[in-house]
């Protein structure tokens, strides 16, 4: 067996990943004797030659220096043109109703980014304030030759980039360092589901399955005095809710993320294929917070997993399906569907079916406050909500049940969708993520799913119930674990 039983519903095996030296040089960007496929690159405004001024890596979604193609591209430009390189992060005091839980996870990770940048003699600048005017002011007050930034499919990030383009003349280039196969390249439309995007990814994965080179010491420095970040001032600048405290279970930053990855690979991957859907076993990766903030990259997680493909083929296949196909499918949906966060983004068959059942009698109706306080009649649902509130992360299988019951116990699907996103984004460390938007839309609106047998309230949306969960795992044990405030980290 050469590599992976992955991304393939017929359980066939793939050929071993080809080394880049068998690929043609056309269409590749050369850096540190590595080749980066230029399909990762999206040019918003091209660079005029010769480049004048600093190269800025505008870090956003991918909050790391190592294993980062966007940083690699920026550093190569710096080396090639003998220009200073700087990392800039723009921190808005508010962001889509994020709380202190999410902000602290990000800020503590950024502290490690600054430390890593300092070790490489690379200036790290953190700008506080509303993103577009703050960054525009910075660009206008400095001589900038080019801005390299991360790919992100969310609407707010598109608005930020459009604002920079409309108010400056600075070249802006985006590099997809988040997906293994670049999102804008692998598909140019909304995919119907995993079954349509999987073969596109499978066909091209060999070409992109390559880790970026290690970052190099910066040799072209600026004469500007670089001050270290006052992190107390950063926290003081926030205008977010302090009612949701940082997680005590999931520690922030790249160093913690690498430990979680090591634990998964060394202790859990063996059982992932058979036990990942049992929330009482703890056999999940717990990598989503680190992938969401870009503290880890998907490629480094995939490379670690593939080394065990021959020993644990089913588990590695399952993990890489989630890590690559499902994550990239979510990015695709958010990139090409402007209504990814509303009822209008549901497929037509689902909207029609839900509309036909709007007036169905609900056995229970709960308010946002009752959901928030885990005050439903269902001890299993309450346990899932408690897990999310207390730890910052809900088991993936329970997130499906949790969202579907919100549909069942609210007056309209629009209200259900709004409540589910609100609670997810309020408590989940990885809130405001394409995976989260798609997970809620799948559960409530049939996105990337098919029509099922019709039933009250749900219409043709896939149904889940307590008894179904009880047939798959020890429900009472899960409820007891959450009541005892324990975690299966």
C-alpha positions as CSV (number, residue, x, y, z in Angstrom):
1,X,0.0,0.0,0.0
2,X,1.7,3.2,-1.1
3,X,-0.2,6.1,0.4
4,X,-3.8,6.8,1.4
5,X,-7.2,5.2,1.4
6,X,-8.6,8.7,1.3
7,X,-11.1,10.9,-0.4
8,X,-12.6,8.0,-2.3
9,X,-15.9,6.4,-1.6
10,X,-14.9,3.1,-3.3
11,X,-12.0,2.6,-0.9
12,X,-9.4,2.5,-3.7
13,X,-5.9,3.6,-2.9
14,X,-4.0,6.5,-4.4
15,X,-0.6,6.5,-5.9
16,X,2.2,7.9,-3.8
17,X,2.5,11.7,-3.9
18,X,4.8,12.6,-6.7
19,X,7.9,14.7,-5.8
20,X,7.9,18.1,-7.5
21,X,11.0,17.2,-9.6
22,X,8.8,15.1,-11.9
23,X,6.6,18.1,-12.6
24,X,7.2,20.6,-15.3
25,X,8.6,24.0,-14.3
26,X,5.8,25.9,-16.1
27,X,3.4,27.6,-13.8
28,X,5.5,27.3,-10.7
29,X,6.9,30.0,-8.4
30,X,10.5,29.3,-7.2
31,X,11.4,30.0,-3.7
32,X,14.4,28.7,-1.6
33,X,14.8,26.0,-4.3
34,X,11.2,25.0,-3.8
35,X,8.4,25.3,-6.3
36,X,5.1,26.8,-5.4
37,X,2.3,26.3,-7.8
38,X,1.1,29.7,-9.0
39,X,-2.5,28.5,-9.0
40,X,-2.3,29.5,-5.3
41,X,-2.0,33.1,-6.3
42,X,-4.8,35.5,-7.0
43,X,-3.7,39.0,-8.2
44,X,-6.0,41.8,-7.1
45,X,-3.5,44.5,-8.3
46,X,-0.3,43.5,-10.0
47,X,3.2,44.6,-9.1
48,X,4.9,47.1,-11.3
49,X,8.6,46.5,-12.0
50,X,10.8,47.4,-10.4
51,X,9.2,47.1,-7.0
52,X,9.6,50.2,-4.8
53,X,9.4,49.9,-1.0
54,X,8.8,47.3,1.6
55,X,7.2,43.9,1.1
56,X,4.3,43.6,3.6
57,X,2.8,40.2,4.5
58,X,-0.7,41.3,5.7
59,X,-1.3,38.3,8.0
60,X,-5.0,37.5,8.6
61,X,-6.4,34.0,8.3
62,X,-3.2,32.1,8.5
63,X,-1.6,33.2,11.8
64,X,1.7,31.5,11.6
65,X,5.1,31.9,9.8
66,X,6.0,28.3,9.4
67,X,4.2,26.1,6.9
68,X,2.7,29.1,5.2
69,X,2.8,29.5,1.4
70,X,1.7,33.2,1.7
71,X,4.6,34.0,3.9
72,X,6.9,32.0,1.6
73,X,5.8,34.1,-1.3
74,X,6.3,37.4,0.5
75,X,9.8,36.4,1.7
76,X,10.8,35.3,-1.7
77,X,9.8,38.6,-3.1
78,X,11.9,40.3,-0.4
79,X,14.9,38.2,-1.2
80,X,14.6,38.4,-5.0
81,X,14.3,42.2,-5.0
82,X,16.5,42.9,-2.0
83,X,13.7,44.7,-0.2
84,X,12.7,44.8,3.5
85,X,10.0,42.4,4.7
86,X,7.5,43.1,7.4
87,X,4.5,41.2,8.8
88,X,1.5,43.4,9.6
89,X,-1.6,42.2,11.5
90,X,-4.7,44.4,11.7
91,X,-6.8,43.8,14.8
92,X,-10.3,45.1,14.8
93,X,-11.8,45.9,18.2
94,X,-14.9,44.0,17.2
95,X,-15.4,41.1,14.7
96,X,-18.7,39.5,13.9
97,X,-19.7,39.3,17.6
98,X,-16.6,37.4,18.7
99,X,-16.1,37.3,22.4
100,X,-13.1,37.4,24.7
101,X,-12.9,33.6,24.3
102,X,-12.1,33.8,20.6
103,X,-10.0,37.1,20.8
104,X,-7.8,35.7,23.6
105,X,-7.1,32.5,21.6
106,X,-6.1,34.6,18.7
107,X,-4.0,37.2,20.6
108,X,-2.1,34.6,22.6
109,X,-1.3,32.9,19.3
110,X,-0.1,36.2,17.8
111,X,2.3,36.6,20.7
112,X,4.0,33.4,19.5
113,X,4.0,34.8,15.9
114,X,5.8,37.9,17.1
115,X,8.3,35.8,19.0
116,X,8.9,33.7,15.9
117,X,9.2,36.8,13.7
118,X,11.8,38.3,16.1
119,X,13.9,35.1,15.9
120,X,14.0,35.6,12.2
121,X,14.8,39.3,12.3
122,X,11.4,40.1,10.7
123,X,9.5,43.2,12.0
124,X,6.0,42.4,13.3
125,X,3.6,45.3,13.4
126,X,0.1,44.9,15.0
127,X,-2.3,47.7,14.1
128,X,-5.2,48.4,16.3
129,X,-8.5,49.8,15.0
130,X,-11.1,49.4,12.3
131,X,-9.3,47.4,9.7
132,X,-9.7,49.3,6.4
133,X,-9.0,52.9,7.6
134,X,-6.2,51.7,9.9
135,X,-4.4,49.7,7.3
136,X,-5.0,52.4,4.6
137,X,-3.4,55.0,6.8
138,X,-0.4,52.7,7.4
139,X,0.1,52.0,3.7
140,X,-0.2,55.7,2.9
141,X,2.4,56.7,5.5
142,X,5.0,54.1,4.4
143,X,6.6,53.3,1.1
144,X,5.2,49.9,0.3
145,X,6.1,47.9,-2.8
146,X,3.6,45.1,-2.5
147,X,1.1,43.6,0.0
148,X,0.8,39.8,0.1
149,X,-2.2,38.4,2.1
150,X,-4.1,35.3,2.9
151,X,-7.1,33.8,1.1
152,X,-10.4,33.9,3.1
153,X,-13.9,33.2,1.6
154,X,-15.8,35.2,4.2
155,X,-17.7,38.3,3.1
156,X,-16.1,40.6,5.6
157,X,-12.6,39.7,4.4
158,X,-13.6,40.5,0.8
159,X,-14.9,43.9,2.0
160,X,-11.6,44.6,3.6
161,X,-9.6,43.8,0.5
162,X,-12.0,45.9,-1.7
163,X,-11.6,48.8,0.7
164,X,-7.8,48.6,0.5
165,X,-7.9,48.5,-3.3
166,X,-10.3,51.4,-3.6
167,X,-8.4,53.7,-1.3
168,X,-4.8,52.9,-2.2
169,X,-2.7,52.1,-5.3
170,X,-0.6,49.4,-3.6
171,X,-0.2,46.1,-5.4
172,X,-2.3,43.4,-3.6
173,X,-1.7,39.7,-4.1
174,X,-3.5,36.9,-2.3
175,X,-2.0,33.4,-1.7
176,X,-4.2,30.5,-0.6
177,X,-2.1,29.0,2.2
178,X,-5.2,27.6,4.0
179,X,-6.3,24.9,1.5
180,X,-4.1,22.1,0.2
181,X,-5.7,22.4,-3.2
182,X,-6.4,26.1,-3.8
183,X,-10.0,27.0,-3.4
184,X,-10.3,29.5,-6.3
185,X,-8.5,27.1,-8.7
186,X,-10.1,23.8,-7.9
187,X,-13.6,25.0,-8.7
188,X,-15.2,28.2,-10.0
189,X,-18.7,27.5,-8.8
190,X,-20.7,26.3,-5.8
191,X,-20.3,22.5,-5.6
192,X,-23.4,20.4,-4.9
193,X,-21.6,18.3,-2.3
194,X,-18.6,16.3,-1.3
195,X,-19.3,13.9,-4.2
196,X,-18.7,16.6,-6.8
197,X,-15.7,18.3,-5.3
198,X,-13.9,15.1,-4.1
199,X,-12.9,14.0,-7.6
200,X,-11.6,17.5,-8.4
201,X,-9.5,17.5,-5.3
202,X,-8.4,13.9,-5.8
203,X,-7.3,14.5,-9.3
204,X,-5.0,17.4,-8.3
205,X,-3.9,16.5,-4.8
206,X,-0.6,15.0,-5.8
207,X,0.4,18.3,-7.4
208,X,-0.3,20.3,-4.3
209,X,0.7,17.9,-1.5
210,X,3.9,19.7,-0.6
211,X,5.0,21.5,2.5
212,X,6.3,25.0,2.2
213,X,10.0,25.5,2.9
214,X,11.3,26.6,6.3
215,X,11.3,30.4,6.7
216,X,14.7,32.1,6.4
217,X,16.5,34.8,8.4
218,X,15.5,38.2,7.1
219,X,18.6,40.0,5.7
220,X,17.0,43.1,4.1
221,X,15.8,45.1,7.1
222,X,14.2,48.5,7.4
223,X,15.9,51.5,9.1
224,X,12.6,52.2,11.0
225,X,12.7,51.5,14.7
226,X,10.5,48.4,15.4
227,X,8.8,48.4,18.8
228,X,7.5,45.2,20.3
229,X,3.8,44.9,20.8
230,X,2.2,46.1,24.1
231,X,-0.2,43.2,24.6
232,X,-1.9,44.9,27.5
233,X,-2.8,47.8,25.2
234,X,-4.1,45.2,22.7
235,X,-6.5,43.6,25.2
236,X,-7.5,47.1,26.4
237,X,-8.5,48.1,22.9
238,X,-11.1,45.3,22.5
239,X,-14.8,46.1,22.6
240,X,-16.0,42.6,23.1
241,X,-18.1,40.7,25.6
242,X,-16.1,39.4,28.6
243,X,-19.0,37.1,29.6
244,X,-17.6,34.2,27.7
245,X,-14.2,33.4,29.2
246,X,-11.2,31.8,27.5
247,X,-11.3,28.0,27.4
248,X,-9.4,26.2,30.1
249,X,-9.3,23.0,28.0
250,X,-8.0,24.2,24.6
251,X,-4.8,26.2,25.0
252,X,-4.0,28.8,22.3
253,X,-1.1,29.1,20.0
254,X,1.0,27.2,17.5
255,X,3.0,25.4,20.2
256,X,-0.1,24.1,21.9
257,X,-1.5,23.1,18.4
258,X,1.6,21.1,17.6
259,X,1.2,19.2,20.9
260,X,-2.5,18.5,20.1
261,X,-1.5,17.2,16.7
262,X,1.2,15.0,18.2
263,X,-1.3,13.6,20.7
264,X,-3.7,12.8,17.9
265,X,-1.1,11.1,15.7
266,X,0.5,9.2,18.5
267,X,-2.5,8.2,20.6
268,X,-5.8,8.6,18.7
269,X,-5.5,8.2,15.0
270,X,-5.6,4.4,15.3
271,X,-9.2,4.5,16.6
272,X,-10.4,7.6,14.7
273,X,-12.0,5.6,11.9
274,X,-14.2,3.6,14.2
275,X,-14.7,5.9,17.3
276,X,-14.7,9.4,16.0
277,X,-18.5,9.7,16.1
278,X,-18.7,8.5,19.7
279,X,-18.5,11.6,22.0
280,X,-17.8,9.5,25.0
281,X,-14.5,8.2,23.7
282,X,-12.6,11.4,22.8
283,X,-11.1,9.9,19.7
284,X,-11.2,13.1,17.6
285,X,-8.3,15.3,16.5
286,X,-9.3,18.6,18.4
287,X,-7.4,20.5,15.7
288,X,-10.3,22.7,14.5
289,X,-9.4,25.8,16.7
290,X,-5.8,25.7,15.5
291,X,-6.8,25.3,11.9
292,X,-9.4,28.0,12.2
293,X,-6.9,30.6,13.4
294,X,-4.2,29.3,11.0
295,X,-1.9,28.4,13.9
296,X,-1.5,25.1,12.2
297,X,-1.7,24.4,8.5
298,X,-3.8,21.6,6.9
299,X,-0.7,20.4,4.9
300,X,1.4,19.7,8.0
301,X,-1.5,17.8,9.6
302,X,-2.0,15.8,6.4
303,X,1.7,15.0,6.1
304,X,1.8,13.7,9.7
305,X,-1.3,11.6,9.1
306,X,-0.2,10.1,5.8
307,X,2.8,8.5,7.4
308,X,0.4,6.1,9.2
309,X,-1.7,5.4,6.1
310,X,-0.5,1.8,5.7
311,X,-0.8,1.0,9.4
312,X,-4.3,2.6,9.9
313,X,-5.8,3.0,6.4
314,X,-9.4,3.5,7.5
315,X,-8.6,6.1,10.2
316,X,-6.2,8.0,8.0
317,X,-8.7,8.0,5.1
318,X,-11.5,9.3,7.4
319,X,-9.3,12.0,8.9
320,X,-8.1,13.3,5.5
321,X,-11.6,13.3,4.2
322,X,-12.5,15.7,6.9
323,X,-9.3,17.7,6.8
324,X,-9.2,18.1,3.0
325,X,-12.5,17.4,1.3
326,X,-15.0,18.7,3.9
327,X,-12.9,21.7,4.9
328,X,-12.3,22.7,1.2
329,X,-16.0,22.1,0.4
330,X,-16.9,24.6,3.1
331,X,-14.6,27.2,1.7
332,X,-16.1,26.6,-1.7
333,X,-19.6,27.2,-0.4
334,X,-18.7,30.4,1.4
335,X,-16.7,31.8,-1.5
336,X,-19.4,31.3,-4.2
337,X,-22.6,31.6,-2.2
338,X,-23.1,35.1,-0.8
339,X,-25.9,33.8,1.4
340,X,-23.9,31.2,3.2
341,X,-25.1,32.6,6.6
342,X,-28.8,32.8,5.9
343,X,-31.9,30.9,4.8
344,X,-31.5,32.2,1.3
345,X,-28.3,30.1,0.9
346,X,-30.1,26.8,1.3
347,X,-30.7,24.7,-1.8
348,X,-34.1,25.3,-3.6
349,X,-35.5,21.8,-2.7
350,X,-34.8,22.5,1.0
351,X,-36.3,26.0,1.0
352,X,-39.4,24.6,-0.7
353,X,-39.8,21.8,1.7
354,X,-39.2,23.9,4.8
355,X,-41.7,26.5,3.5
356,X,-44.3,23.8,3.1
357,X,-43.9,22.9,6.8
358,X,-43.8,26.3,8.3
359,X,-47.1,26.0,10.0
360,X,-46.5,22.5,11.4
361,X,-47.2,22.1,15.1
362,X,-44.0,22.1,17.3
363,X,-44.1,20.0,20.4
364,X,-41.7,22.4,22.1
365,X,-40.8,26.1,21.4
366,X,-37.7,27.6,23.1
367,X,-36.4,31.1,23.2
368,X,-32.8,32.1,22.5
369,X,-32.3,32.6,26.3
370,X,-33.6,29.1,27.0
371,X,-31.3,27.5,24.4
372,X,-28.3,29.6,25.7
373,X,-28.9,28.4,29.3
374,X,-29.3,24.7,28.3
375,X,-32.9,24.8,29.6
376,X,-34.6,22.4,27.2
377,X,-36.5,19.2,28.1
378,X,-33.7,17.1,26.4
379,X,-30.8,16.2,28.7
380,X,-28.7,15.2,25.7
381,X,-29.2,18.5,23.9
382,X,-28.4,20.4,27.1
383,X,-25.3,18.3,27.6
384,X,-24.0,19.3,24.1
385,X,-24.7,22.9,24.8
386,X,-22.9,22.6,28.2
387,X,-19.9,21.1,26.5
388,X,-19.6,24.0,24.1
389,X,-20.2,26.7,26.7
390,X,-17.7,25.2,29.2
391,X,-14.9,24.0,26.9
392,X,-15.2,26.1,23.8
393,X,-15.7,23.1,21.5
394,X,-18.6,20.7,20.9
395,X,-18.0,17.2,19.6
396,X,-18.7,17.1,15.8
397,X,-21.3,14.5,15.9
398,X,-23.2,16.3,18.6
399,X,-23.1,19.6,16.7
400,X,-25.4,17.9,14.1
401,X,-27.9,16.7,16.6
402,X,-27.7,20.1,18.5
403,X,-28.5,22.1,15.3
404,X,-31.3,19.9,14.1
405,X,-33.1,20.1,17.4
406,X,-32.9,23.9,17.2
407,X,-34.8,23.6,13.9
408,X,-37.4,21.3,15.6
409,X,-37.9,23.6,18.6
410,X,-38.2,27.1,17.0
411,X,-41.0,28.9,15.2
412,X,-39.3,29.2,11.8
413,X,-36.2,27.8,10.0
414,X,-34.9,31.4,9.8
415,X,-35.0,31.7,13.6
416,X,-33.4,28.3,14.0
417,X,-30.6,29.2,11.6
418,X,-30.0,32.6,13.3
419,X,-30.0,31.0,16.8
420,X,-27.6,28.2,15.8
421,X,-25.1,30.6,14.2
422,X,-25.3,32.9,17.2
423,X,-24.6,30.2,19.8
424,X,-22.0,28.5,17.7
425,X,-20.1,31.8,17.1
426,X,-20.5,32.9,20.7
427,X,-19.0,29.8,22.4
428,X,-17.1,27.9,19.8
429,X,-13.4,28.8,19.6
430,X,-13.7,28.2,15.9
431,X,-16.8,30.3,15.4
432,X,-17.2,32.4,12.3
433,X,-15.6,29.7,10.2
434,X,-16.7,28.3,6.9
435,X,-17.0,24.8,8.5
436,X,-19.3,26.3,11.1
437,X,-21.6,28.1,8.6
438,X,-21.8,25.0,6.5
439,X,-22.3,22.7,9.4
440,X,-25.3,24.7,10.5
441,X,-26.6,25.0,6.9
442,X,-26.3,21.2,6.4
443,X,-28.2,20.4,9.6
444,X,-31.0,23.0,9.2
445,X,-31.1,23.6,5.5
446,X,-29.9,20.5,3.7
447,X,-26.8,22.1,2.2
448,X,-24.5,19.5,0.6
449,X,-27.1,16.9,1.5
450,X,-30.1,15.3,-0.3
451,X,-33.8,15.2,0.3
452,X,-34.9,12.5,2.8
453,X,-38.3,11.1,3.8
454,X,-40.7,13.8,4.6
455,X,-41.8,14.4,8.2
456,X,-43.4,17.2,10.3
457,X,-41.3,20.4,10.8
458,X,-38.2,19.0,9.1
459,X,-39.9,18.5,5.7
460,X,-37.3,16.6,3.7
461,X,-34.3,17.7,5.8
462,X,-32.4,14.8,7.3
463,X,-33.7,13.9,10.7
464,X,-31.9,12.9,13.9
465,X,-33.3,12.0,17.3
466,X,-32.4,10.9,20.8
467,X,-32.9,7.2,20.1
468,X,-30.7,7.3,17.1
469,X,-27.9,8.7,19.2
470,X,-28.5,6.1,21.9
471,X,-28.0,3.4,19.3
472,X,-24.6,4.7,18.5
473,X,-23.1,5.6,21.8
474,X,-23.7,5.7,25.6
475,X,-25.9,8.8,25.8
476,X,-26.2,8.7,29.6
477,X,-22.4,8.6,29.9
478,X,-22.1,11.6,27.6
479,X,-24.7,13.5,29.7
480,X,-22.9,12.5,32.9
481,X,-19.5,13.7,31.5
482,X,-20.8,17.1,30.7
483,X,-22.7,17.4,34.0
484,X,-19.4,16.7,35.8
485,X,-17.6,19.3,33.8
486,X,-15.2,16.8,32.4
487,X,-13.5,16.9,29.1
488,X,-12.3,14.2,26.8
489,X,-9.5,16.2,25.4
